Amino acid sequence: MLKRLFILLFFVGLGGWLTACNNDSPVSQTQTTVLVEAQLVATLKSDQVDTALQTISSAGVTSTAVPVSPYGVFGFKAFRVVYWTTDDNGNRVKASGLVVFPDTASLDPNAREYFQSAIVSDQHGTIFLDSEAPTNAFMDDVRKLLSGDTPTSTTFGLVIYYTGAYGFTTVMPDYIGYGESVDHYHTYMLENSLANATVDLLKAAVELAQQMKVPVKKEVYLAGYSEGGYATMAAAKRLQQDSMGFTVKGVFPMGGVYDLETMGLGIISAGNMDFPPFPAYLTYAYGETYSDVVLSELVKPEFVDQLTVLFDKQKDAYTIYGLMFQIAGKTPGVDTFSVTDFYTLTALDSFVNNPDYPFRARLRENNVDDWVPLMPMVFVHCNGDDILPQTLAYNTYQKFVDSGAPAVQFVDPEVVFGTASLGHSDCAVYAYKVLLGSLCQMEYGSCN
């Protein structure tokens, strides 16, 4: 039983708070602190993590011989962190994220004196339930472990790998719209909000490390899948523009799309939506963000008033999928869902024929392929992706190469692992295999 394997010291709702800000008023622009408060939610010892590495999968990635850092396996302390960030309209928002520090107590005293952990910032993919946000998913797994159940979230598994096996400080933003900021609409596929939520959590993690005297260096690896791939690219672009003292050692945009305008044109030309909740969520977020993206003009009348109901953070992806078919008067598995079932004909015609049409222009404004990365970057994307075609990501890779980016690569997990064609969801497992196989090597040169 896992309950016998893990004698965890959990502090859930029992105090355990570090506070940097005690009120809800916005931090002034002259203040550099972003950390509001941090709650210690879990402590694992290194032997408990070692057991977990043999029994808990990370995003479906299982192994009986997990490579570990030259320092061996680490215990860790996990915190739910609340911090200030900014949305696309310039509003200060209290957001949340998970920060996990490796515990150096098990290291040889000589090694302990000079060890400093680099940071892995993992940006999650598209979610619809608030319970799926990293802080909530992790704390739910804490409760499962306390009751003797098996953790099920990708979040928990990745922490075991990132921090336990490799000794990184793990940072995972909930994003604006989940966790602490659940009352705010989710800023889906919006460059500034996602970059801010990621970079500001990095700042908060460093502040917390300094408060606790945890040896963390400001060297960062950025990684994420699907929406997380887009958020990763947005954060990398931001940190190249203004490093804020961070060094980006590697960037892994996985299963994402980085040219939103071309994606929009592709959806329209395809005619049918393979998974309509994705474009509907993006449309809703842009309508909430930009005054010139008018939902009543863009979306068919039967959907306009239903968008806040569909995306209330209480419905999972497939519930939303079924409801969208129902609203359109169609049956999943029998009918196809067309772009004309959701968008008005006038909007579709304007999008295709007018580059300055507000929705199209706003998507173009949020493209994250309009720079030349100078840091190492590895695109990871499956050829069989049925939601976000590999061609979209490869075009961004090629654009970077043609623009002189010195260290970009493109990896197809289907080729690496010799698999059959992998759809968007199935590819994630193998994309993370590529990532996990690279991180320890990049940081330490070799792994045990």
Sequence and secondary structure as in RCSB ss.txt:
>XXXX:A:sequence
MLKRLFILLFFVGLGGWLTACNNDSPVSQTQTTVLVEAQLVATLKSDQVDTALQTISSAGVTSTAVPVSPYGVFG
FKAFRVVYWTTDDNGNRVKASGLVVFPDTASLDPNAREYFQSAIVSDQHGTIFLDSEAPTNAFMDDVRKLLSGDT
PTSTTFGLVIYYTGAYGFTTVMPDYIGYGESVDHYHTYMLENSLANATVDLLKAAVELAQQMKVPVKKEVYLAGY
SEGGYATMAAAKRLQQDSMGFTVKGVFPMGGVYDLETMGLGIISAGNMDFPPFPAYLTYAYGETYSDVVLSELVK
PEFVDQLTVLFDKQKDAYTIYGLMFQIAGKTPGVDTFSVTDFYTLTALDSFVNNPDYPFRARLRENNVDDWVPLM
PMVFVHCNGDDILPQTLAYNTYQKFVDSGAPAVQFVDPEVVFGTASLGHSDCAVYAYKVLLGSLCQMEYGSCN
>XXXX:A:secstr
 HHHH   B  SSSS EEES  SSS   TT    EEEEEEEEEE HHHHHHHHHH  BTTB  SS    TT   E
EEEEEEEEEEE TTS EEEEEEEEEEEEGGGS HHHHHH  EEEEEEE      GGGSHHHHHHHHHHHHHTT  
   HHHHHHIIIIIIT  EEEEE  TTSGGGTTS   TT HHHHHHHHHHHHHHHHHHHHHHT  EEEEEEEEEE
THHHHHHHHHHHHHHH  TT EEEEEEEES    HHHHHHHHHHH B SSTHHHHHHHHHHHHH TTS HHHHB 
HHHHTTHHHHTSSSS HHHHHHHHHHHTT  TTTS  BHHHHB HHHHHHHHH TT HHHHHHHHT S SS   S
 EEEE  TT SSS HHHHHHHHHHHHHTT SSEEEE HHHHHT S   HHHHHHHHHHHHHHHHHHHHHS   
